[in-house]
Amino acid sequence: MHPGVHVWPHTGPTNCRIRAHLGPKVPQGPRIRVGNETRTWKEGKFIIFDDSFEHEVWHDGIDFRLVLIVDFWHPEIPEHERRSLSPI
């Protein structure tokens, strides 16, 4: 993500997944809001959230931000239901 970018409020398409962001390159400036909480990434650390909640991202820094996004099945979805759903 380049400086100056704002990803407007949005929600993910399903509540069947949990999303994890790992920040391999995180300068000062980017932040994420999920629901009513706003956080910043830390290099080498995960931010894990349910992206069916409204979220948005800002980057007010001066260098690009790099985040690896990984999706996991929501832990409350039983295995038999997972088999009947499309892959995430």
PDB file of N, CA, C and O in Angstrom:
ATOM      1  N   MET A   1       0.856  -1.168   0.000  1.00  0.00           N
ATOM      2  CA  MET A   1       0.000   0.000   0.000  1.00  0.00           C
ATOM      3  C   MET A   1       0.899   1.226   0.000  1.00  0.00           C
ATOM      4  O   MET A   1       1.829   1.346   0.798  1.00  0.00           O
ATOM      5  N   HIS A   2       0.597   2.119  -0.907  1.00  0.00           N
ATOM      6  CA  HIS A   2       1.371   3.345  -1.018  1.00  0.00           C
ATOM      7  C   HIS A   2       0.842   4.411  -0.063  1.00  0.00           C
ATOM      8  O   HIS A   2      -0.331   4.383   0.307  1.00  0.00           O
ATOM      9  N   PRO A   3       1.697   5.349   0.338  1.00  0.00           N
ATOM     10  CA  PRO A   3       1.247   6.440   1.190  1.00  0.00           C
ATOM     11  C   PRO A   3       0.096   7.207   0.548  1.00  0.00           C
ATOM     12  O   PRO A   3       0.029   7.347  -0.673  1.00  0.00           O
ATOM     13  N   GLY A   4      -0.801   7.695   1.385  1.00  0.00           N
ATOM     14  CA  GLY A   4      -1.936   8.477   0.910  1.00  0.00           C
ATOM     15  C   GLY A   4      -3.165   7.671   0.559  1.00  0.00           C
ATOM     16  O   GLY A   4      -4.213   8.252   0.276  1.00  0.00           O
ATOM     17  N   VAL A   5      -3.073   6.351   0.565  1.00  0.00           N
ATOM     18  CA  VAL A   5      -4.205   5.498   0.211  1.00  0.00           C
ATOM     19  C   VAL A   5      -5.181   5.411   1.380  1.00  0.00           C
ATOM     20  O   VAL A   5      -4.778   5.339   2.540  1.00  0.00           O
ATOM     21  N   HIS A   6      -6.462   5.417   1.055  1.00  0.00           N
ATOM     22  CA  HIS A   6      -7.521   5.175   2.032  1.00  0.00           C
ATOM     23  C   HIS A   6      -8.443   4.122   1.434  1.00  0.00           C
ATOM     24  O   HIS A   6      -9.074   4.367   0.406  1.00  0.00           O
ATOM     25  N   VAL A   7      -8.527   2.970   2.053  1.00  0.00           N
ATOM     26  CA  VAL A   7      -9.475   1.926   1.649  1.00  0.00           C
ATOM     27  C   VAL A   7     -10.747   2.205   2.441  1.00  0.00           C
ATOM     28  O   VAL A   7     -10.771   2.086   3.666  1.00  0.00           O
ATOM     29  N   TRP A   8     -11.790   2.573   1.731  1.00  0.00           N
ATOM     30  CA  TRP A   8     -13.047   2.993   2.357  1.00  0.00           C
ATOM     31  C   TRP A   8     -13.680   1.869   3.174  1.00  0.00           C
ATOM     32  O   TRP A   8     -13.368   0.699   2.957  1.00  0.00           O
ATOM     33  N   PRO A   9     -14.564   2.211   4.108  1.00  0.00           N
ATOM     34  CA  PRO A   9     -15.221   1.187   4.938  1.00  0.00           C
ATOM     35  C   PRO A   9     -15.918   0.139   4.077  1.00  0.00           C
ATOM     36  O   PRO A   9     -16.624   0.459   3.121  1.00  0.00           O
ATOM     37  N   HIS A  10     -15.701  -1.115   4.444  1.00  0.00           N
ATOM     38  CA  HIS A  10     -16.298  -2.229   3.716  1.00  0.00           C
ATOM     39  C   HIS A  10     -16.352  -3.443   4.636  1.00  0.00           C
ATOM     40  O   HIS A  10     -15.787  -3.434   5.730  1.00  0.00           O
ATOM     41  N   THR A  11     -17.036  -4.483   4.180  1.00  0.00           N
ATOM     42  CA  THR A  11     -17.092  -5.755   4.908  1.00  0.00           C
ATOM     43  C   THR A  11     -16.708  -6.872   3.963  1.00  0.00           C
ATOM     44  O   THR A  11     -16.859  -6.756   2.747  1.00  0.00           O
ATOM     45  N   GLY A  12     -16.209  -7.957   4.534  1.00  0.00           N
ATOM     46  CA  GLY A  12     -15.922  -9.143   3.745  1.00  0.00           C
ATOM     47  C   GLY A  12     -17.223  -9.820   3.346  1.00  0.00           C
ATOM     48  O   GLY A  12     -18.281  -9.503   3.890  1.00  0.00           O
ATOM     49  N   PRO A  13     -17.153 -10.759   2.393  1.00  0.00           N
ATOM     50  CA  PRO A  13     -18.359 -11.378   1.856  1.00  0.00           C
ATOM     51  C   PRO A  13     -18.998 -12.438   2.746  1.00  0.00           C
ATOM     52  O   PRO A  13     -20.116 -12.876   2.476  1.00  0.00           O
ATOM     53  N   THR A  14     -18.304 -12.856   3.803  1.00  0.00           N
ATOM     54  CA  THR A  14     -18.814 -13.953   4.624  1.00  0.00           C
ATOM     55  C   THR A  14     -18.265 -13.855   6.037  1.00  0.00           C
ATOM     56  O   THR A  14     -17.211 -13.261   6.264  1.00  0.00           O
ATOM     57  N   ASN A  15     -18.988 -14.444   6.989  1.00  0.00           N
ATOM     58  CA  ASN A  15     -18.454 -14.529   8.350  1.00  0.00           C
ATOM     59  C   ASN A  15     -17.909 -15.931   8.629  1.00  0.00           C
ATOM     60  O   ASN A  15     -17.751 -16.317   9.787  1.00  0.00           O
ATOM     61  N   CYS A  16     -17.623 -16.685   7.578  1.00  0.00           N
ATOM     62  CA  CYS A  16     -17.074 -18.042   7.719  1.00  0.00           C
ATOM     63  C   CYS A  16     -15.559 -18.036   7.862  1.00  0.00           C
ATOM     64  O   CYS A  16     -14.955 -19.090   8.064  1.00  0.00           O
ATOM     65  N   ARG A  17     -14.947 -16.882   7.762  1.00  0.00           N
ATOM     66  CA  ARG A  17     -13.484 -16.845   7.806  1.00  0.00           C
ATOM     67  C   ARG A  17     -12.995 -15.820   8.821  1.00  0.00           C
ATOM     68  O   ARG A  17     -13.708 -14.897   9.213  1.00  0.00           O
ATOM     69  N   ILE A  18     -11.764 -16.023   9.222  1.00  0.00           N
ATOM     70  CA  ILE A  18     -11.014 -15.072  10.031  1.00  0.00           C
ATOM     71  C   ILE A  18      -9.835 -14.647   9.167  1.00  0.00           C
ATOM     72  O   ILE A  18      -9.197 -15.481   8.525  1.00  0.00           O
ATOM     73  N   ARG A  19      -9.552 -13.366   9.152  1.00  0.00           N
ATOM     74  CA  ARG A  19      -8.473 -12.837   8.305  1.00  0.00           C
ATOM     75  C   ARG A  19      -7.293 -12.449   9.185  1.00  0.00           C
ATOM     76  O   ARG A  19      -7.466 -11.849  10.245  1.00  0.00           O
ATOM     77  N   ALA A  20      -6.094 -12.799   8.735  1.00  0.00           N
ATOM     78  CA  ALA A  20      -4.864 -12.457   9.438  1.00  0.00           C
ATOM     79  C   ALA A  20      -3.996 -11.598   8.527  1.00  0.00           C
ATOM     80  O   ALA A  20      -3.795 -11.935   7.360  1.00  0.00           O
ATOM     81  N   HIS A  21      -3.486 -10.500   9.050  1.00  0.00           N
ATOM     82  CA  HIS A  21      -2.539  -9.642   8.344  1.00  0.00           C
ATOM     83  C   HIS A  21      -1.195  -9.769   9.047  1.00  0.00           C
ATOM     84  O   HIS A  21      -1.097  -9.528  10.251  1.00  0.00           O
ATOM     85  N   LEU A  22      -0.161 -10.145   8.305  1.00  0.00           N
ATOM     86  CA  LEU A  22       1.200 -10.175   8.825  1.00  0.00           C
ATOM     87  C   LEU A  22       1.968  -9.054   8.154  1.00  0.00           C
ATOM     88  O   LEU A  22       1.993  -8.971   6.926  1.00  0.00           O
ATOM     89  N   GLY A  23       2.590  -8.196   8.933  1.00  0.00           N
ATOM     90  CA  GLY A  23       3.284  -7.038   8.385  1.00  0.00           C
ATOM     91  C   GLY A  23       4.777  -7.244   8.251  1.00  0.00           C
ATOM     92  O   GLY A  23       5.510  -6.997   9.208  1.00  0.00           O
ATOM     93  N   PRO A  24       5.271  -7.702   7.065  1.00  0.00           N
ATOM     94  CA  PRO A  24       6.723  -7.809   6.892  1.00  0.00           C
ATOM     95  C   PRO A  24       7.410  -6.447   6.708  1.00  0.00           C
ATOM     96  O   PRO A  24       8.590  -6.304   7.027  1.00  0.00           O
ATOM     97  N   LYS A  25       6.674  -5.443   6.194  1.00  0.00           N
ATOM     98  CA  LYS A  25       7.229  -4.087   6.042  1.00  0.00           C
ATOM     99  C   LYS A  25       6.159  -3.089   6.465  1.00  0.00           C
ATOM    100  O   LYS A  25       5.180  -2.863   5.753  1.00  0.00           O
ATOM    101  N   VAL A  26       6.365  -2.499   7.637  1.00  0.00           N
ATOM    102  CA  VAL A  26       5.370  -1.587   8.189  1.00  0.00           C
ATOM    103  C   VAL A  26       6.056  -0.302   8.661  1.00  0.00           C
ATOM    104  O   VAL A  26       6.665  -0.282   9.730  1.00  0.00           O
ATOM    105  N   PRO A  27       5.959   0.763   7.874  1.00  0.00           N
ATOM    106  CA  PRO A  27       6.497   2.047   8.314  1.00  0.00           C
ATOM    107  C   PRO A  27       5.513   2.742   9.263  1.00  0.00           C
ATOM    108  O   PRO A  27       4.450   2.197   9.558  1.00  0.00           O
ATOM    109  N   GLN A  28       5.853   3.906   9.728  1.00  0.00           N
ATOM    110  CA  GLN A  28       4.920   4.721  10.500  1.00  0.00           C
ATOM    111  C   GLN A  28       3.819   5.216   9.563  1.00  0.00           C
ATOM    112  O   GLN A  28       4.102   5.544   8.411  1.00  0.00           O
ATOM    113  N   GLY A  29       2.572   5.277  10.031  1.00  0.00           N
ATOM    114  CA  GLY A  29       1.503   5.886   9.249  1.00  0.00           C
ATOM    115  C   GLY A  29       0.295   5.044   8.932  1.00  0.00           C
ATOM    116  O   GLY A  29      -0.819   5.561   9.010  1.00  0.00           O
ATOM    117  N   PRO A  30       0.439   3.755   8.573  1.00  0.00           N
ATOM    118  CA  PRO A  30      -0.770   2.998   8.254  1.00  0.00           C
ATOM    119  C   PRO A  30      -1.501   2.540   9.506  1.00  0.00           C
ATOM    120  O   PRO A  30      -0.891   2.237  10.532  1.00  0.00           O
ATOM    121  N   ARG A  31      -2.843   2.496   9.393  1.00  0.00           N
ATOM    122  CA  ARG A  31      -3.667   1.993  10.498  1.00  0.00           C
ATOM    123  C   ARG A  31      -4.926   1.358   9.931  1.00  0.00           C
ATOM    124  O   ARG A  31      -5.327   1.632   8.799  1.00  0.00           O
ATOM    125  N   ILE A  32      -5.540   0.504  10.742  1.00  0.00           N
ATOM    126  CA  ILE A  32      -6.754  -0.196  10.348  1.00  0.00           C
ATOM    127  C   ILE A  32      -7.795  -0.015  11.440  1.00  0.00           C
ATOM    128  O   ILE A  32      -7.484  -0.048  12.630  1.00  0.00           O
ATOM    129  N   ARG A  33      -9.030   0.176  11.012  1.00  0.00           N
ATOM    130  CA  ARG A  33     -10.156   0.211  11.945  1.00  0.00           C
ATOM    131  C   ARG A  33     -11.043  -0.985  11.628  1.00  0.00           C
ATOM    132  O   ARG A  33     -11.439  -1.195  10.482  1.00  0.00           O
ATOM    133  N   VAL A  34     -11.350  -1.765  12.658  1.00  0.00           N
ATOM    134  CA  VAL A  34     -12.305  -2.870  12.557  1.00  0.00           C
ATOM    135  C   VAL A  34     -13.362  -2.602  13.621  1.00  0.00           C
ATOM    136  O   VAL A  34     -13.060  -2.574  14.814  1.00  0.00           O
ATOM    137  N   GLY A  35     -14.608  -2.405  13.179  1.00  0.00           N
ATOM    138  CA  GLY A  35     -15.652  -2.020  14.123  1.00  0.00           C
ATOM    139  C   GLY A  35     -15.306  -0.683  14.733  1.00  0.00           C
ATOM    140  O   GLY A  35     -15.140   0.305  14.017  1.00  0.00           O
ATOM    141  N   ASN A  36     -15.193  -0.640  16.063  1.00  0.00           N
ATOM    142  CA  ASN A  36     -14.869   0.609  16.769  1.00  0.00           C
ATOM    143  C   ASN A  36     -13.422   0.681  17.227  1.00  0.00           C
ATOM    144  O   ASN A  36     -13.043   1.622  17.924  1.00  0.00           O
ATOM    145  N   GLU A  37     -12.599  -0.307  16.845  1.00  0.00           N
ATOM    146  CA  GLU A  37     -11.194  -0.332  17.273  1.00  0.00           C
ATOM    147  C   GLU A  37     -10.274   0.024  16.123  1.00  0.00           C
ATOM    148  O   GLU A  37     -10.436  -0.477  15.010  1.00  0.00           O
ATOM    149  N   THR A  38      -9.300   0.897  16.394  1.00  0.00           N
ATOM    150  CA  THR A  38      -8.281   1.243  15.406  1.00  0.00           C
ATOM    151  C   THR A  38      -6.935   0.765  15.931  1.00  0.00           C
ATOM    152  O   THR A  38      -6.587   0.993  17.089  1.00  0.00           O
ATOM    153  N   ARG A  39      -6.187   0.099  15.059  1.00  0.00           N
ATOM    154  CA  ARG A  39      -4.880  -0.465  15.423  1.00  0.00           C
ATOM    155  C   ARG A  39      -3.851  -0.107  14.365  1.00  0.00           C
ATOM    156  O   ARG A  39      -4.189   0.344  13.271  1.00  0.00           O
ATOM    157  N   THR A  40      -2.591  -0.316  14.712  1.00  0.00           N
ATOM    158  CA  THR A  40      -1.510  -0.173  13.752  1.00  0.00           C
ATOM    159  C   THR A  40      -0.782  -1.516  13.654  1.00  0.00           C
ATOM    160  O   THR A  40      -0.745  -2.290  14.611  1.00  0.00           O
ATOM    161  N   TRP A  41      -0.212  -1.770  12.490  1.00  0.00           N
ATOM    162  CA  TRP A  41       0.564  -2.987  12.309  1.00  0.00           C
ATOM    163  C   TRP A  41       1.940  -2.811  12.943  1.00  0.00           C
ATOM    164  O   TRP A  41       2.440  -1.695  13.079  1.00  0.00           O
ATOM    165  N   LYS A  42       2.542  -3.937  13.329  1.00  0.00           N
ATOM    166  CA  LYS A  42       3.917  -3.968  13.804  1.00  0.00           C
ATOM    167  C   LYS A  42       4.646  -5.018  12.979  1.00  0.00           C
ATOM    168  O   LYS A  42       4.131  -6.114  12.760  1.00  0.00           O
ATOM    169  N   GLU A  43       5.842  -4.678  12.526  1.00  0.00           N
ATOM    170  CA  GLU A  43       6.596  -5.614  11.681  1.00  0.00           C
ATOM    171  C   GLU A  43       6.758  -6.956  12.385  1.00  0.00           C
ATOM    172  O   GLU A  43       7.127  -7.027  13.557  1.00  0.00           O
ATOM    173  N   GLY A  44       6.467  -8.031  11.622  1.00  0.00           N
ATOM    174  CA  GLY A  44       6.621  -9.384  12.129  1.00  0.00           C
ATOM    175  C   GLY A  44       5.495  -9.854  13.031  1.00  0.00           C
ATOM    176  O   GLY A  44       5.558 -10.963  13.561  1.00  0.00           O
ATOM    177  N   LYS A  45       4.474  -9.043  13.216  1.00  0.00           N
ATOM    178  CA  LYS A  45       3.346  -9.396  14.080  1.00  0.00           C
ATOM    179  C   LYS A  45       2.059  -9.491  13.264  1.00  0.00           C
ATOM    180  O   LYS A  45       1.924  -8.856  12.219  1.00  0.00           O
ATOM    181  N   PHE A  46       1.123 -10.289  13.756  1.00  0.00           N
ATOM    182  CA  PHE A  46      -0.174 -10.454  13.110  1.00  0.00           C
ATOM    183  C   PHE A  46      -1.216  -9.524  13.716  1.00  0.00           C
ATOM    184  O   PHE A  46      -1.186  -9.229  14.911  1.00  0.00           O
ATOM    185  N   ILE A  47      -2.135  -9.068  12.876  1.00  0.00           N
ATOM    186  CA  ILE A  47      -3.415  -8.523  13.305  1.00  0.00           C
ATOM    187  C   ILE A  47      -4.442  -9.522  12.781  1.00  0.00           C
ATOM    188  O   ILE A  47      -4.473  -9.801  11.582  1.00  0.00           O
ATOM    189  N   ILE A  48      -5.275 -10.059  13.655  1.00  0.00           N
ATOM    190  CA  ILE A  48      -6.254 -11.074  13.274  1.00  0.00           C
ATOM    191  C   ILE A  48      -7.642 -10.530  13.587  1.00  0.00           C
ATOM    192  O   ILE A  48      -7.899 -10.049  14.691  1.00  0.00           O
ATOM    193  N   PHE A  49      -8.546 -10.613  12.588  1.00  0.00           N
ATOM    194  CA  PHE A  49      -9.880 -10.047  12.780  1.00  0.00           C
ATOM    195  C   PHE A  49     -10.897 -10.759  11.905  1.00  0.00           C
ATOM    196  O   PHE A  49     -10.545 -11.450  10.949  1.00  0.00           O
ATOM    197  N   ASP A  50     -12.143 -10.578  12.246  1.00  0.00           N
ATOM    198  CA  ASP A  50     -13.270 -11.097  11.475  1.00  0.00           C
ATOM    199  C   ASP A  50     -13.641 -10.017  10.468  1.00  0.00           C
ATOM    200  O   ASP A  50     -14.190  -8.981  10.843  1.00  0.00           O
ATOM    201  N   ASP A  51     -13.347 -10.250   9.196  1.00  0.00           N
ATOM    202  CA  ASP A  51     -13.553  -9.184   8.212  1.00  0.00           C
ATOM    203  C   ASP A  51     -15.006  -9.049   7.771  1.00  0.00           C
ATOM    204  O   ASP A  51     -15.306  -8.271   6.865  1.00  0.00           O
ATOM    205  N   SER A  52     -15.922  -9.804   8.407  1.00  0.00           N
ATOM    206  CA  SER A  52     -17.346  -9.541   8.152  1.00  0.00           C
ATOM    207  C   SER A  52     -17.791  -8.290   8.910  1.00  0.00           C
ATOM    208  O   SER A  52     -18.863  -7.747   8.643  1.00  0.00           O
ATOM    209  N   PHE A  53     -16.964  -7.834   9.858  1.00  0.00           N
ATOM    210  CA  PHE A  53     -17.205  -6.553  10.522  1.00  0.00           C
ATOM    211  C   PHE A  53     -16.685  -5.437   9.622  1.00  0.00           C
ATOM    212  O   PHE A  53     -15.706  -5.617   8.898  1.00  0.00           O
ATOM    213  N   GLU A  54     -17.350  -4.280   9.674  1.00  0.00           N
ATOM    214  CA  GLU A  54     -16.886  -3.157   8.853  1.00  0.00           C
ATOM    215  C   GLU A  54     -15.450  -2.798   9.238  1.00  0.00           C
ATOM    216  O   GLU A  54     -15.100  -2.734  10.417  1.00  0.00           O
ATOM    217  N   HIS A  55     -14.628  -2.566   8.206  1.00  0.00           N
ATOM    218  CA  HIS A  55     -13.239  -2.165   8.442  1.00  0.00           C
ATOM    219  C   HIS A  55     -12.766  -1.241   7.329  1.00  0.00           C
ATOM    220  O   HIS A  55     -13.319  -1.229   6.230  1.00  0.00           O
ATOM    221  N   GLU A  56     -11.739  -0.473   7.637  1.00  0.00           N
ATOM    222  CA  GLU A  56     -11.123   0.419   6.657  1.00  0.00           C
ATOM    223  C   GLU A  56      -9.665   0.625   7.028  1.00  0.00           C
ATOM    224  O   GLU A  56      -9.256   0.374   8.162  1.00  0.00           O
ATOM    225  N   VAL A  57      -8.879   1.090   6.049  1.00  0.00           N
ATOM    226  CA  VAL A  57      -7.442   1.250   6.222  1.00  0.00           C
ATOM    227  C   VAL A  57      -7.028   2.633   5.710  1.00  0.00           C
ATOM    228  O   VAL A  57      -7.532   3.105   4.691  1.00  0.00           O
ATOM    229  N   TRP A  58      -6.105   3.271   6.431  1.00  0.00           N
ATOM    230  CA  TRP A  58      -5.501   4.527   5.999  1.00  0.00           C
ATOM    231  C   TRP A  58      -3.993   4.357   6.005  1.00  0.00           C
ATOM    232  O   TRP A  58      -3.441   3.585   6.789  1.00  0.00           O
ATOM    233  N   HIS A  59      -3.336   5.094   5.117  1.00  0.00           N
ATOM    234  CA  HIS A  59      -1.871   5.146   5.155  1.00  0.00           C
ATOM    235  C   HIS A  59      -1.446   6.602   5.045  1.00  0.00           C
ATOM    236  O   HIS A  59      -1.435   7.185   3.960  1.00  0.00           O
ATOM    237  N   ASP A  60      -1.097   7.179   6.195  1.00  0.00           N
ATOM    238  CA  ASP A  60      -0.686   8.572   6.260  1.00  0.00           C
ATOM    239  C   ASP A  60       0.830   8.717   6.357  1.00  0.00           C
ATOM    240  O   ASP A  60       1.332   9.798   6.664  1.00  0.00           O
ATOM    241  N   GLY A  61       1.559   7.635   6.096  1.00  0.00           N
ATOM    242  CA  GLY A  61       3.016   7.673   6.203  1.00  0.00           C
ATOM    243  C   GLY A  61       3.686   8.138   4.921  1.00  0.00           C
ATOM    244  O   GLY A  61       3.051   8.710   4.035  1.00  0.00           O
ATOM    245  N   ILE A  62       5.002   7.876   4.843  1.00  0.00           N
ATOM    246  CA  ILE A  62       5.776   8.322   3.679  1.00  0.00           C
ATOM    247  C   ILE A  62       6.446   7.186   2.920  1.00  0.00           C
ATOM    248  O   ILE A  62       7.089   7.433   1.900  1.00  0.00           O
ATOM    249  N   ASP A  63       6.313   5.951   3.387  1.00  0.00           N
ATOM    250  CA  ASP A  63       6.914   4.791   2.720  1.00  0.00           C
ATOM    251  C   ASP A  63       5.833   3.727   2.538  1.00  0.00           C
ATOM    252  O   ASP A  63       4.837   3.728   3.262  1.00  0.00           O
ATOM    253  N   PHE A  64       6.022   2.810   1.569  1.00  0.00           N
ATOM    254  CA  PHE A  64       4.991   1.803   1.315  1.00  0.00           C
ATOM    255  C   PHE A  64       4.896   0.793   2.447  1.00  0.00           C
ATOM    256  O   PHE A  64       5.864   0.534   3.162  1.00  0.00           O
ATOM    257  N   ARG A  65       3.701   0.233   2.587  1.00  0.00           N
ATOM    258  CA  ARG A  65       3.402  -0.790   3.585  1.00  0.00           C
ATOM    259  C   ARG A  65       3.168  -2.092   2.849  1.00  0.00           C
ATOM    260  O   ARG A  65       2.519  -2.105   1.803  1.00  0.00           O
ATOM    261  N   LEU A  66       3.687  -3.186   3.380  1.00  0.00           N
ATOM    262  CA  LEU A  66       3.487  -4.506   2.796  1.00  0.00           C
ATOM    263  C   LEU A  66       2.876  -5.415   3.852  1.00  0.00           C
ATOM    264  O   LEU A  66       3.420  -5.559   4.947  1.00  0.00           O
ATOM    265  N   VAL A  67       1.728  -6.036   3.517  1.00  0.00           N
ATOM    266  CA  VAL A  67       1.035  -6.927   4.444  1.00  0.00           C
ATOM    267  C   VAL A  67       0.664  -8.206   3.717  1.00  0.00           C
ATOM    268  O   VAL A  67       0.085  -8.160   2.631  1.00  0.00           O
ATOM    269  N   LEU A  68       0.990  -9.338   4.303  1.00  0.00           N
ATOM    270  CA  LEU A  68       0.573 -10.647   3.801  1.00  0.00           C
ATOM    271  C   LEU A  68      -0.784 -10.955   4.427  1.00  0.00           C
ATOM    272  O   LEU A  68      -0.937 -10.893   5.647  1.00  0.00           O
ATOM    273  N   ILE A  69      -1.774 -11.289   3.585  1.00  0.00           N
ATOM    274  CA  ILE A  69      -3.122 -11.589   4.065  1.00  0.00           C
ATOM    275  C   ILE A  69      -3.359 -13.096   3.963  1.00  0.00           C
ATOM    276  O   ILE A  69      -3.164 -13.699   2.908  1.00  0.00           O
ATOM    277  N   VAL A  70      -3.785 -13.693   5.083  1.00  0.00           N
ATOM    278  CA  VAL A  70      -4.060 -15.129   5.137  1.00  0.00           C
ATOM    279  C   VAL A  70      -5.459 -15.307   5.727  1.00  0.00           C
ATOM    280  O   VAL A  70      -5.787 -14.709   6.752  1.00  0.00           O
ATOM    281  N   ASP A  71      -6.282 -16.133   5.074  1.00  0.00           N
ATOM    282  CA  ASP A  71      -7.632 -16.413   5.567  1.00  0.00           C
ATOM    283  C   ASP A  71      -7.686 -17.811   6.180  1.00  0.00           C
ATOM    284  O   ASP A  71      -7.078 -18.757   5.679  1.00  0.00           O
ATOM    285  N   PHE A  72      -8.441 -17.911   7.291  1.00  0.00           N
ATOM    286  CA  PHE A  72      -8.645 -19.177   8.000  1.00  0.00           C
ATOM    287  C   PHE A  72     -10.140 -19.390   8.176  1.00  0.00           C
ATOM    288  O   PHE A  72     -10.908 -18.430   8.235  1.00  0.00           O
ATOM    289  N   TRP A  73     -10.545 -20.637   8.258  1.00  0.00           N
ATOM    290  CA  TRP A  73     -11.933 -20.921   8.612  1.00  0.00           C
ATOM    291  C   TRP A  73     -12.203 -20.352   9.994  1.00  0.00           C
ATOM    292  O   TRP A  73     -11.354 -20.415  10.883  1.00  0.00           O
ATOM    293  N   HIS A  74     -13.391 -19.797  10.162  1.00  0.00           N
ATOM    294  CA  HIS A  74     -13.802 -19.324  11.487  1.00  0.00           C
ATOM    295  C   HIS A  74     -13.835 -20.539  12.409  1.00  0.00           C
ATOM    296  O   HIS A  74     -14.396 -21.567  12.032  1.00  0.00           O
ATOM    297  N   PRO A  75     -13.254 -20.457  13.601  1.00  0.00           N
ATOM    298  CA  PRO A  75     -13.161 -21.643  14.469  1.00  0.00           C
ATOM    299  C   PRO A  75     -14.510 -22.172  14.944  1.00  0.00           C
ATOM    300  O   PRO A  75     -14.584 -23.306  15.416  1.00  0.00           O
ATOM    301  N   GLU A  76     -15.574 -21.388  14.834  1.00  0.00           N
ATOM    302  CA  GLU A  76     -16.888 -21.858  15.269  1.00  0.00           C
ATOM    303  C   GLU A  76     -17.666 -22.552  14.145  1.00  0.00           C
ATOM    304  O   GLU A  76     -18.800 -22.977  14.362  1.00  0.00           O
ATOM    305  N   ILE A  77     -17.081 -22.673  12.957  1.00  0.00           N
ATOM    306  CA  ILE A  77     -17.728 -23.403  11.854  1.00  0.00           C
ATOM    307  C   ILE A  77     -17.319 -24.875  11.981  1.00  0.00           C
ATOM    308  O   ILE A  77     -16.143 -25.201  11.823  1.00  0.00           O
ATOM    309  N   PRO A  78     -18.262 -25.754  12.258  1.00  0.00           N
ATOM    310  CA  PRO A  78     -17.917 -27.177  12.408  1.00  0.00           C
ATOM    311  C   PRO A  78     -17.386 -27.768  11.095  1.00  0.00           C
ATOM    312  O   PRO A  78     -17.696 -27.286  10.005  1.00  0.00           O
ATOM    313  N   GLU A  79     -16.596 -28.803  11.229  1.00  0.00           N
ATOM    314  CA  GLU A  79     -15.976 -29.458  10.069  1.00  0.00           C
ATOM    315  C   GLU A  79     -17.010 -29.904   9.042  1.00  0.00           C
ATOM    316  O   GLU A  79     -16.785 -29.742   7.843  1.00  0.00           O
ATOM    317  N   HIS A  80     -18.129 -30.457   9.475  1.00  0.00           N
ATOM    318  CA  HIS A  80     -19.138 -30.936   8.517  1.00  0.00           C
ATOM    319  C   HIS A  80     -19.740 -29.776   7.716  1.00  0.00           C
ATOM    320  O   HIS A  80     -20.108 -29.961   6.556  1.00  0.00           O
ATOM    321  N   GLU A  81     -19.845 -28.586   8.316  1.00  0.00           N
ATOM    322  CA  GLU A  81     -20.335 -27.417   7.578  1.00  0.00           C
ATOM    323  C   GLU A  81     -19.271 -26.902   6.617  1.00  0.00           C
ATOM    324  O   GLU A  81     -19.596 -26.460   5.515  1.00  0.00           O
ATOM    325  N   ARG A  82     -18.010 -26.955   7.019  1.00  0.00           N
ATOM    326  CA  ARG A  82     -16.909 -26.499   6.146  1.00  0.00           C
ATOM    327  C   ARG A  82     -16.906 -27.281   4.833  1.00  0.00           C
ATOM    328  O   ARG A  82     -16.662 -26.724   3.763  1.00  0.00           O
ATOM    329  N   ARG A  83     -17.183 -28.585   4.935  1.00  0.00           N
ATOM    330  CA  ARG A  83     -17.164 -29.439   3.720  1.00  0.00           C
ATOM    331  C   ARG A  83     -18.275 -29.064   2.744  1.00  0.00           C
ATOM    332  O   ARG A  83     -18.163 -29.321   1.545  1.00  0.00           O
ATOM    333  N   SER A  84     -19.349 -28.454   3.255  1.00  0.00           N
ATOM    334  CA  SER A  84     -20.463 -28.098   2.378  1.00  0.00           C
ATOM    335  C   SER A  84     -20.329 -26.687   1.802  1.00  0.00           C
ATOM    336  O   SER A  84     -21.118 -26.299   0.940  1.00  0.00           O
ATOM    337  N   LEU A  85     -19.341 -25.914   2.267  1.00  0.00           N
ATOM    338  CA  LEU A  85     -19.159 -24.545   1.808  1.00  0.00           C
ATOM    339  C   LEU A  85     -18.067 -24.465   0.747  1.00  0.00           C
ATOM    340  O   LEU A  85     -17.190 -25.326   0.683  1.00  0.00           O
ATOM    341  N   SER A  86     -18.126 -23.440  -0.074  1.00  0.00           N
ATOM    342  CA  SER A  86     -17.069 -23.204  -1.054  1.00  0.00           C
ATOM    343  C   SER A  86     -15.781 -22.816  -0.323  1.00  0.00           C
ATOM    344  O   SER A  86     -15.839 -22.210   0.747  1.00  0.00           O
ATOM    345  N   PRO A  87     -14.628 -23.156  -0.887  1.00  0.00           N
ATOM    346  CA  PRO A  87     -13.356 -22.740  -0.258  1.00  0.00           C
ATOM    347  C   PRO A  87     -13.298 -21.220  -0.156  1.00  0.00           C
ATOM    348  O   PRO A  87     -13.865 -20.497  -0.975  1.00  0.00           O
ATOM    349  N   ILE A  88     -12.589 -20.757   0.883  1.00  0.00           N
ATOM    350  CA  ILE A  88     -12.459 -19.311   1.071  1.00  0.00           C
ATOM    351  C   ILE A  88     -11.147 -18.808   0.532  1.00  0.00           C
ATOM    352  O   ILE A  88     -10.868 -17.612   0.605  1.00  0.00           O
TER     353      ILE A  88
END
